[in-house]
């Protein structure tokens, strides 16, 4: 996957995982509007740290991996330089906080339960 695919990939991922964002966006209309931005935030903020592959330029499928040793706190400025700040603003601070809290919980559990070198887990990484 190339950076140029991020916007389209975000839309595809939002369609696939919209129901997974019920806690972040309880209102169905808000969820439909904001889930693409949540997916775009995740892709942009993690793009330098993941391996992502698409099935074709039409993006019928996407596979995303992030190895455990690449997981860690990102510098705050990374949100700005990655372009993730714009979709983050569209998501809203409250929902973004819930997304980041869930991701941190998942990564803590992964570190606790998974063997080293087995990759990572998360909502769709």
Buried (B, 14 or more C-beta within 10 A) or exposed (E): BEEEBBBBBBBBBBEBBBEBBEEBBEEEEBBBEBBBBBBBBBBBBBBEBBEBEBEEEEBEEBEBEBEBEEBEEBEEEBBEEBBBBBBBEBBBEEBBEBBBEBBEEBBEEBEEEEEEEEEBBBBBB
